[in-house]
Amino acid sequence: MRQKKIRNEKEVFQGISSGLKMAALRPNMHGYNPHEKQMQFHGSTAHKRLFAGGNRSGKTVGGAIECVWWLTGQHPFRETPKPPVRGRIVAVDLLHGVEQIVKPEIARWLPSSYLDGGSWSEAYDREARILRLANGSQVEFMSYEQDVEKFAGTSRHFVWFDEEPPRDIYEECVMRLIDTQGSLWLTMTPTEGMTWVFDEIYEAAATNDDIDCVTVDLTENPHVNYGEVEAFLSGLTAEEKEMRLKGKFVQIGGLIYSKYFDKTKHIIDPFIPPPEWLHFAGMDHGFNNPTCWLWGAVDPDGRIFIYYEHYESSQIVSYHAAKVHEINARIERNPDYFVGDPSIRNVDPITGTSILLEYMDHDVPIVLGNNDVRAGINRVSRYLEGIDGHPKLYITKNCTNLLSELPRLRWSVWSSKKLVSDRNKKEEQHKKNDHACDTLRYMIDSRPEYDDGTAIPKVSYEHLARQMGVGVAVSVNRVDEELAKPSQTQNREYASVIDFNLGGEF
């Protein structure tokens, strides 16, 4: 009996010793030692927080610890709701994101003494994927694979997104926080580039006190092996290193104008150019997507100033035409010519008309721009670069949509990572959020290479009728009358004749 008692006491002591060793190797929330950027993240009282970092920078650990503190009511840096607390954790997928990343991280930092029944086997509902705590708090595990309808339901006190969420899932989760005035945080490496998170959270944090953003470099985590880091980074591109090392938002596919566009050089204060300069306007048509109009002027030295914009979706041609006339009256100057999206000449087989003809009916005659994208991009780049460090293209600060699109315009990429590795880079512009950039391209490509600020494109009207393909639907004489009307300040002769499709040499 005595030997059995000694043996039992020895087993208990060995169990305690083993537990202490495990606790030392894998500390729970009481042994958490945050680095500087994790402290900054935890200490923020904003309702929306973004913790963007490179791989192995400690962002997921920070997100998990934050959940544990909210669930247990033990947050050391800010006030949180008293338990019971209802939380939600959302990861990329169930098999990897939930089962292999966020669940083990929660289990690592949450002491079993806080669990309902004292163990995960008792506290975790595998079917519902809900973890319950002894204090009544609970947290559900979900993934971006699930339909957005699954994210409805009762209110939550917090939501943690591990890696970037789809926007519809994010918005549905935000709705769950309204009743409780709850909080959310995103921990992510911005591998998708400048998405909606960049616009609505990262950049918004600069002007919205209720949004906070913390970025962390992998090298700021003192617990990583830098030999492994260097081996990991050795095979990455410069863009991938910015994302995966520093957690920076970069534009996937490569920025088109990154080498040439400089906010400090090309952006100027709003002004209306003198009426004696050549003035012109450009357009890119859309309905579900925005229609964009830009106004520009050329000074006597051939420098182009883009000084006004109209940018709006879900409106018909008559509305946009009225806006064009309204803006012309506001700046007290009719453009010397209008240049636009060449697709507007396409005729609707039912109505027998086109966007081009509709604008013409509203006294806005448009000549078709050159849609050679690569040539247009090269021309815009040369104007941005200028001569001897002096740009030939300037944009005023009130052209907000153009200034938003231009530094983010990127080359298109292949749809799958296998194609990315197997093929050369695409030579195409990514067709999203490019309406103002396309408008600018049509405008710049309508100017001669060496511009003295006087050249006005002249149109061959017979060619115009052939281009539209609607000889019976449009009178060439009427086109001639409308397009040949000089502007109120036009008293200069045409420099030379070019084809109706602009972009050729003058």
C-alpha positions as CSV (number, residue, x, y, z in Angstrom):
1,M,0.0,0.0,0.0
2,R,2.8,2.4,0.9
3,Q,4.7,1.6,-2.3
4,K,1.5,2.3,-4.3
5,K,1.1,5.6,-2.5
6,I,4.7,6.6,-3.3
7,R,4.2,5.6,-6.9
8,N,1.1,7.7,-7.2
9,E,2.8,10.7,-5.6
10,K,5.7,10.2,-8.0
11,E,3.4,10.1,-11.0
12,V,1.6,13.3,-9.8
13,F,5.0,15.1,-9.3
14,Q,6.1,13.9,-12.8
15,G,2.9,15.2,-14.3
16,I,3.3,18.6,-12.6
17,S,6.9,18.8,-13.7
18,S,5.9,17.9,-17.3
19,G,3.1,20.4,-17.3
20,L,5.5,23.1,-16.0
21,K,8.0,22.3,-18.7
22,M,5.3,22.4,-21.4
23,A,4.0,25.7,-20.0
24,A,7.5,27.1,-20.2
25,L,7.9,26.0,-23.8
26,R,4.4,27.0,-24.8
27,P,3.3,29.8,-22.6
28,N,-0.4,30.8,-22.4
29,M,-1.8,34.3,-22.3
30,H,-0.1,34.9,-18.9
31,G,3.3,34.3,-20.4
32,Y,2.7,36.4,-23.6
33,N,5.6,38.8,-24.3
34,P,4.5,41.1,-27.1
35,H,6.9,43.0,-29.3
36,E,6.6,46.7,-29.8
37,K,4.2,46.6,-32.8
38,Q,2.0,44.0,-31.1
39,M,1.8,46.4,-28.1
40,Q,0.7,49.2,-30.4
41,F,-2.0,47.0,-31.9
42,H,-3.3,45.8,-28.5
43,G,-3.3,49.3,-27.0
44,S,-5.5,50.8,-29.7
45,T,-9.0,51.7,-28.7
46,A,-10.3,52.1,-32.3
47,H,-13.4,50.0,-33.2
48,K,-11.6,48.9,-36.5
49,R,-8.0,47.8,-36.4
50,L,-5.8,46.6,-39.2
51,F,-2.6,44.8,-38.2
52,A,-0.7,44.3,-41.6
53,G,2.6,42.5,-41.5
54,G,4.9,40.3,-43.3
55,N,5.0,36.6,-42.9
56,R,6.1,35.5,-39.4
57,S,5.8,39.1,-38.1
58,G,3.6,38.1,-35.2
59,K,0.3,39.4,-36.6
60,T,-1.7,36.2,-36.2
61,V,-0.4,35.7,-32.6
62,G,-1.5,39.3,-31.8
63,G,-4.9,38.6,-33.3
64,A,-5.3,35.4,-31.3
65,I,-4.2,36.9,-28.0
66,E,-6.7,39.8,-28.5
67,C,-9.5,37.2,-28.9
68,V,-8.4,35.4,-25.7
69,W,-8.3,38.6,-23.7
70,W,-11.8,39.6,-24.9
71,L,-13.3,36.2,-24.2
72,T,-11.8,36.0,-20.7
73,G,-12.3,39.6,-19.8
74,Q,-8.6,39.9,-19.0
75,H,-7.5,42.6,-21.5
76,P,-4.6,44.5,-19.8
77,F,-4.5,47.5,-22.1
78,R,-8.1,48.5,-22.8
79,E,-11.6,48.2,-21.5
80,T,-13.7,45.3,-23.0
81,P,-17.2,44.1,-22.4
82,K,-17.7,42.0,-19.3
83,P,-18.2,38.3,-20.0
84,P,-20.1,36.6,-21.4
85,V,-18.7,37.8,-24.7
86,R,-19.8,36.6,-28.1
87,G,-17.0,36.5,-30.7
88,R,-16.4,35.4,-34.3
89,I,-13.1,34.3,-35.9
90,V,-13.0,34.1,-39.8
91,A,-10.1,32.6,-41.7
92,V,-9.4,31.9,-45.4
93,D,-10.7,28.3,-45.3
94,L,-11.8,25.6,-42.9
95,L,-9.2,23.0,-43.5
96,H,-6.1,25.1,-43.4
97,G,-7.0,28.6,-42.1
98,V,-9.3,27.4,-39.2
99,E,-8.1,23.9,-38.3
100,Q,-4.3,24.5,-38.8
101,I,-3.8,28.1,-38.0
102,V,-6.3,30.0,-35.9
103,K,-7.7,27.2,-33.7
104,P,-4.3,25.9,-32.6
105,E,-3.3,29.6,-31.9
106,I,-6.3,30.1,-29.7
107,A,-5.6,26.7,-28.0
108,R,-2.0,27.8,-27.4
109,W,-2.8,31.0,-25.5
110,L,-6.1,30.1,-23.8
111,P,-5.6,28.3,-20.5
112,S,-7.7,25.1,-20.2
113,S,-9.0,26.3,-16.8
114,Y,-11.1,28.9,-18.7
115,L,-12.8,26.3,-20.9
116,D,-16.2,25.0,-20.2
117,G,-15.6,21.6,-18.7
118,G,-11.9,22.3,-18.4
119,S,-10.9,20.9,-21.8
120,W,-11.3,21.4,-25.5
121,S,-13.1,18.1,-25.9
122,E,-15.7,19.3,-23.5
123,A,-15.8,22.9,-24.6
124,Y,-15.7,22.7,-28.4
125,D,-18.7,21.8,-30.5
126,R,-17.1,20.3,-33.6
127,E,-20.3,20.4,-35.7
128,A,-21.1,24.1,-35.0
129,R,-17.5,25.0,-34.6
130,I,-18.2,26.9,-31.5
131,L,-15.9,27.1,-28.4
132,R,-17.5,27.8,-25.1
133,L,-15.9,29.1,-21.9
134,A,-16.8,28.5,-18.3
135,N,-17.7,32.2,-17.9
136,G,-20.4,31.9,-20.6
137,S,-18.3,33.5,-23.4
138,Q,-18.2,31.8,-26.8
139,V,-16.5,32.2,-30.1
140,E,-17.4,30.6,-33.5
141,F,-14.9,29.7,-36.2
142,M,-15.9,30.5,-39.8
143,S,-14.2,30.8,-43.2
144,Y,-14.3,32.8,-46.4
145,E,-15.4,29.6,-48.3
146,Q,-18.9,29.9,-46.7
147,D,-21.8,31.6,-48.3
148,V,-22.3,35.2,-47.2
149,E,-25.8,34.3,-45.8
150,K,-24.0,32.1,-43.1
151,F,-22.6,35.3,-41.6
152,A,-25.9,36.7,-40.6
153,G,-27.5,36.0,-37.3
154,T,-27.3,37.4,-33.8
155,S,-24.9,40.2,-32.7
156,R,-21.3,39.7,-31.8
157,H,-19.0,41.7,-29.5
158,F,-15.9,41.2,-31.7
159,V,-14.8,39.8,-35.1
160,W,-11.3,38.7,-36.0
161,F,-10.4,38.3,-39.7
162,D,-7.2,36.4,-40.2
163,E,-6.0,37.4,-43.7
164,E,-8.0,39.7,-46.0
165,P,-11.8,39.0,-46.2
166,P,-14.1,39.3,-49.2
167,R,-15.9,42.6,-49.0
168,D,-19.4,41.2,-48.8
169,I,-18.4,38.9,-45.9
170,Y,-16.7,41.8,-44.1
171,E,-19.8,44.0,-44.4
172,E,-22.1,41.3,-43.2
173,C,-19.9,40.8,-40.1
174,V,-19.8,44.6,-39.5
175,M,-23.6,44.4,-39.3
176,R,-23.3,41.9,-36.4
177,L,-21.4,44.5,-34.3
178,I,-23.9,47.4,-34.5
179,D,-26.0,46.4,-31.5
180,T,-23.0,45.9,-29.2
181,Q,-20.9,48.8,-30.6
182,G,-18.4,46.0,-31.0
183,S,-14.9,45.9,-32.5
184,L,-13.2,44.1,-35.3
185,W,-9.6,43.6,-36.3
186,L,-7.8,42.3,-39.4
187,T,-4.5,40.6,-39.3
188,M,-3.1,40.1,-42.8
189,T,-0.3,40.1,-45.2
190,P,-1.5,42.2,-48.2
191,T,-0.8,39.6,-50.8
192,E,-3.7,40.7,-53.0
193,G,-2.3,44.2,-53.4
194,M,-4.2,47.5,-53.3
195,T,-7.7,46.1,-52.8
196,W,-10.7,47.6,-51.1
197,V,-8.9,47.1,-47.7
198,F,-6.2,49.6,-48.8
199,D,-8.8,52.2,-49.8
200,E,-11.4,51.8,-47.1
201,I,-9.2,50.8,-44.1
202,Y,-5.5,51.4,-44.6
203,E,-5.8,54.9,-46.2
204,A,-9.0,55.8,-44.2
205,A,-7.1,55.4,-41.0
206,A,-5.3,58.7,-41.7
207,T,-8.5,60.7,-41.4
208,N,-10.8,58.5,-39.3
209,D,-10.1,58.3,-35.6
210,D,-12.2,55.1,-35.3
211,I,-9.9,53.2,-37.6
212,D,-6.3,52.3,-36.7
213,C,-3.6,50.7,-38.7
214,V,-0.4,49.1,-37.5
215,T,2.2,47.8,-40.0
216,V,4.9,45.4,-38.9
217,D,8.1,44.3,-40.6
218,L,9.2,40.7,-40.2
219,T,12.5,42.0,-38.9
220,E,10.6,43.7,-36.0
221,N,9.7,40.3,-34.6
222,P,12.6,39.3,-32.2
223,H,11.5,35.7,-32.1
224,V,12.3,34.7,-35.8
225,N,15.3,33.0,-37.2
226,Y,16.8,35.5,-39.7
227,G,18.7,32.8,-41.5
228,E,15.4,31.1,-42.5
229,V,14.0,34.6,-43.4
230,E,16.9,35.3,-45.8
231,A,16.5,31.9,-47.4
232,F,12.7,32.5,-47.8
233,L,13.2,36.0,-49.3
234,S,16.0,35.0,-51.7
235,G,13.6,33.7,-54.4
236,L,11.0,36.6,-54.3
237,T,10.5,39.5,-56.6
238,A,11.0,43.1,-55.2
239,E,7.2,43.5,-55.0
240,E,6.8,40.2,-53.1
241,K,9.5,41.2,-50.7
242,E,7.7,44.4,-49.9
243,M,4.5,42.4,-49.1
244,R,5.9,39.4,-47.4
245,L,8.8,41.1,-45.5
246,K,7.3,44.5,-44.7
247,G,3.6,43.9,-45.0
248,K,3.2,46.7,-47.5
249,F,0.4,47.2,-49.9
250,V,1.8,47.0,-53.4
251,Q,0.0,46.8,-56.7
252,I,0.1,43.2,-58.0
253,G,1.2,42.9,-61.6
254,G,3.4,46.0,-61.5
255,L,2.4,49.6,-61.6
256,I,2.3,51.1,-65.0
257,Y,3.3,54.6,-64.2
258,S,5.4,54.0,-61.1
259,K,8.6,55.1,-62.8
260,Y,7.2,58.3,-64.1
261,F,4.4,59.6,-61.9
262,D,5.6,61.6,-58.9
263,K,3.0,63.3,-56.7
264,T,5.4,66.0,-55.8
265,K,6.1,66.9,-59.4
266,H,2.8,66.3,-61.3
267,I,0.1,67.4,-58.8
268,I,-0.6,71.2,-58.6
269,D,-3.2,73.4,-57.1
270,P,-6.5,73.9,-58.9
271,F,-6.7,76.7,-61.5
272,I,-8.5,77.5,-64.8
273,P,-6.0,77.9,-67.6
274,P,-6.0,81.2,-69.6
275,P,-8.6,81.2,-72.4
276,E,-6.0,81.9,-75.1
277,W,-4.4,78.5,-74.5
278,L,-5.7,75.5,-76.5
279,H,-8.4,73.7,-74.5
280,F,-9.6,70.2,-75.1
281,A,-11.7,67.6,-73.3
282,G,-11.7,63.8,-73.3
283,M,-14.2,61.0,-72.3
284,D,-14.5,57.3,-71.5
285,H,-18.0,56.0,-71.6
286,G,-19.7,53.7,-69.1
287,F,-23.1,53.1,-67.4
288,N,-22.6,50.5,-64.7
289,N,-19.0,51.6,-64.7
290,P,-18.4,55.4,-64.5
291,T,-18.4,57.8,-67.4
292,C,-15.4,60.0,-67.1
293,W,-14.8,63.4,-68.6
294,L,-11.6,65.3,-68.2
295,W,-10.7,68.9,-69.3
296,G,-7.2,69.9,-70.3
297,A,-5.3,72.8,-71.7
298,V,-2.0,73.2,-73.5
299,D,0.3,76.2,-72.8
300,P,2.5,77.8,-75.5
301,D,5.4,75.5,-74.5
302,G,3.3,72.4,-75.2
303,R,2.8,71.4,-71.5
304,I,-0.6,69.8,-70.8
305,F,-2.6,70.7,-67.7
306,I,-5.6,68.5,-66.7
307,Y,-7.7,70.8,-64.6
308,Y,-11.3,69.5,-64.3
309,E,-13.1,66.2,-64.2
310,H,-16.7,64.8,-64.2
311,Y,-16.9,61.2,-63.0
312,E,-20.2,59.4,-62.5
313,S,-22.0,56.1,-63.1
314,S,-25.6,55.0,-63.8
315,Q,-26.4,58.0,-65.9
316,I,-27.5,58.4,-69.6
317,V,-25.8,60.4,-72.3
318,S,-28.2,63.4,-72.0
319,Y,-27.2,63.8,-68.4
320,H,-23.5,63.7,-69.1
321,A,-23.9,66.0,-72.1
322,A,-25.7,68.5,-69.8
323,K,-22.8,68.3,-67.3
324,V,-20.3,69.0,-70.1
325,H,-22.1,72.1,-71.1
326,E,-22.5,73.1,-67.4
327,I,-18.8,72.8,-66.8
328,N,-17.9,74.6,-70.0
329,A,-20.1,77.5,-68.8
330,R,-18.4,77.4,-65.4
331,I,-14.9,77.6,-66.8
332,E,-16.1,80.2,-69.4
333,R,-14.5,78.3,-72.2
334,N,-15.7,75.8,-74.7
335,P,-13.0,73.2,-75.6
336,D,-11.4,73.5,-79.1
337,Y,-12.1,69.8,-79.6
338,F,-13.5,66.7,-77.8
339,V,-11.8,63.3,-78.0
340,G,-13.2,60.0,-76.7
341,D,-13.5,56.3,-76.4
342,P,-13.6,54.8,-79.9
343,S,-16.1,52.2,-78.8
344,I,-18.8,54.9,-78.7
345,R,-19.2,54.7,-82.4
346,N,-20.7,51.2,-82.1
347,V,-24.3,51.3,-83.4
348,D,-27.2,49.6,-81.5
349,P,-28.9,47.4,-84.1
350,I,-32.3,48.0,-82.5
351,T,-32.2,51.8,-82.1
352,G,-30.0,52.5,-85.0
353,T,-28.0,55.0,-83.0
354,S,-24.8,55.1,-81.0
355,I,-23.3,56.9,-78.0
356,L,-21.3,59.1,-80.5
357,L,-24.5,60.1,-82.3
358,E,-26.4,60.7,-79.0
359,Y,-23.6,63.1,-77.8
360,M,-23.8,64.8,-81.2
361,D,-27.5,65.3,-80.8
362,H,-26.7,67.1,-77.6
363,D,-24.2,69.4,-79.2
364,V,-21.1,67.5,-78.0
365,P,-19.2,66.4,-81.1
366,I,-16.6,63.8,-80.3
367,V,-13.7,62.6,-82.4
368,L,-12.5,59.0,-81.7
369,G,-9.3,58.5,-79.8
370,N,-6.6,56.0,-80.6
371,N,-7.1,52.8,-78.7
372,D,-3.6,51.4,-79.1
373,V,-3.2,50.9,-75.4
374,R,0.6,50.3,-75.3
375,A,1.2,53.3,-77.6
376,G,-1.0,55.5,-75.4
377,I,0.7,54.4,-72.2
378,N,4.1,55.2,-73.8
379,R,2.9,58.6,-74.8
380,V,1.5,59.4,-71.3
381,S,4.8,58.1,-69.8
382,R,6.8,60.5,-72.0
383,Y,4.6,63.5,-71.0
384,L,5.0,62.5,-67.3
385,E,8.8,62.2,-67.7
386,G,9.1,65.4,-69.7
387,I,12.4,66.8,-70.7
388,D,15.5,67.3,-68.4
389,G,13.4,66.5,-65.3
390,H,10.7,69.0,-66.2
391,P,7.3,67.2,-66.8
392,K,5.1,68.1,-69.7
393,L,1.9,66.9,-67.9
394,Y,0.4,68.3,-64.7
395,I,-2.9,67.4,-62.9
396,T,-4.8,69.7,-60.5
397,K,-5.8,68.4,-57.1
398,N,-9.5,68.6,-57.8
399,C,-9.2,65.8,-60.3
400,T,-9.5,63.3,-57.5
401,N,-10.6,60.2,-59.4
402,L,-7.7,60.6,-61.9
403,L,-5.3,61.1,-59.1
404,S,-6.6,58.0,-57.4
405,E,-6.4,55.7,-60.4
406,L,-3.1,56.9,-62.0
407,P,-0.7,55.7,-59.3
408,R,-2.6,52.4,-59.0
409,L,-3.0,51.5,-62.6
410,R,-1.3,48.1,-63.1
411,W,-0.5,45.5,-65.7
412,S,-2.8,42.6,-65.9
413,V,-1.7,39.2,-64.4
414,W,-2.5,35.6,-65.2
415,S,-5.5,34.2,-63.3
416,S,-3.6,31.3,-61.7
417,K,-0.3,31.1,-60.0
418,K,0.7,28.2,-62.3
419,L,0.2,30.4,-65.4
420,V,2.2,33.2,-63.6
421,S,5.2,30.8,-63.2
422,D,4.8,29.2,-66.7
423,R,4.4,32.3,-68.9
424,N,5.8,35.7,-69.5
425,K,4.2,38.7,-67.9
426,K,1.1,40.1,-69.6
427,E,1.4,43.1,-71.8
428,E,-2.1,44.3,-71.0
429,Q,-3.5,47.0,-68.8
430,H,-5.6,45.6,-65.9
431,K,-9.2,46.5,-66.8
432,K,-10.5,47.8,-63.4
433,N,-10.7,51.3,-62.0
434,D,-9.1,52.7,-65.2
435,H,-11.8,55.0,-66.6
436,A,-10.0,58.3,-65.8
437,C,-6.7,56.8,-67.0
438,D,-8.2,55.7,-70.3
439,T,-9.6,59.2,-70.7
440,L,-6.2,60.7,-70.1
441,R,-4.7,58.3,-72.6
442,Y,-7.1,59.3,-75.4
443,M,-6.4,63.0,-74.6
444,I,-2.6,62.7,-74.5
445,D,-2.6,60.5,-77.7
446,S,-4.5,63.3,-79.5
447,R,-1.5,65.6,-79.1
448,P,1.5,65.7,-81.4
449,E,4.8,64.5,-80.1
450,Y,6.3,67.9,-80.2
451,D,3.5,70.2,-79.2
452,D,3.6,74.0,-79.5
453,G,0.2,74.3,-78.0
454,T,-1.7,75.3,-81.2
455,A,-2.4,72.1,-83.1
456,I,-6.1,71.2,-83.4
457,P,-7.0,67.9,-85.0
458,K,-9.0,68.2,-88.2
459,V,-11.5,65.6,-89.1
460,S,-12.2,63.9,-92.5
461,Y,-16.0,63.8,-92.3
462,E,-16.5,61.3,-95.2
463,H,-14.2,59.0,-93.2
464,L,-16.3,59.8,-90.1
465,A,-19.4,58.5,-91.8
466,R,-17.6,55.3,-92.9
467,Q,-16.3,54.8,-89.4
468,M,-19.7,55.0,-87.9
469,G,-21.2,52.7,-90.5
470,V,-24.5,54.4,-90.5
471,G,-24.5,56.5,-93.7
472,V,-28.3,56.5,-93.8
473,A,-28.7,57.4,-90.2
474,V,-26.4,60.5,-90.1
475,S,-26.0,63.3,-92.5
476,V,-22.4,64.0,-93.4
477,N,-23.3,67.6,-94.0
478,R,-24.8,67.8,-90.5
479,V,-21.7,66.2,-89.0
480,D,-19.6,68.7,-90.9
481,E,-21.7,71.6,-89.6
482,E,-21.6,70.5,-86.0
483,L,-17.9,69.5,-85.8
484,A,-16.7,72.4,-87.9
485,K,-18.1,75.0,-85.5
486,P,-15.2,76.9,-84.1
487,S,-15.1,77.4,-80.3
488,Q,-15.7,80.9,-79.0
489,T,-12.0,81.6,-78.9
490,Q,-10.9,79.6,-81.8
491,N,-9.2,81.9,-84.3
492,R,-6.2,79.9,-85.3
493,E,-5.8,77.8,-88.4
494,Y,-5.7,74.0,-88.2
495,A,-2.1,72.9,-88.1
496,S,-2.6,70.0,-90.5
497,V,-4.9,67.2,-91.4
498,I,-5.0,63.8,-89.6
499,D,-7.2,60.8,-89.9
500,F,-10.4,60.7,-87.9
501,N,-8.8,58.2,-85.6
502,L,-6.4,60.4,-83.6
503,G,-3.0,59.5,-82.3
504,G,-1.1,59.7,-85.6
505,E,1.6,62.2,-86.3
506,F,0.5,65.8,-87.0
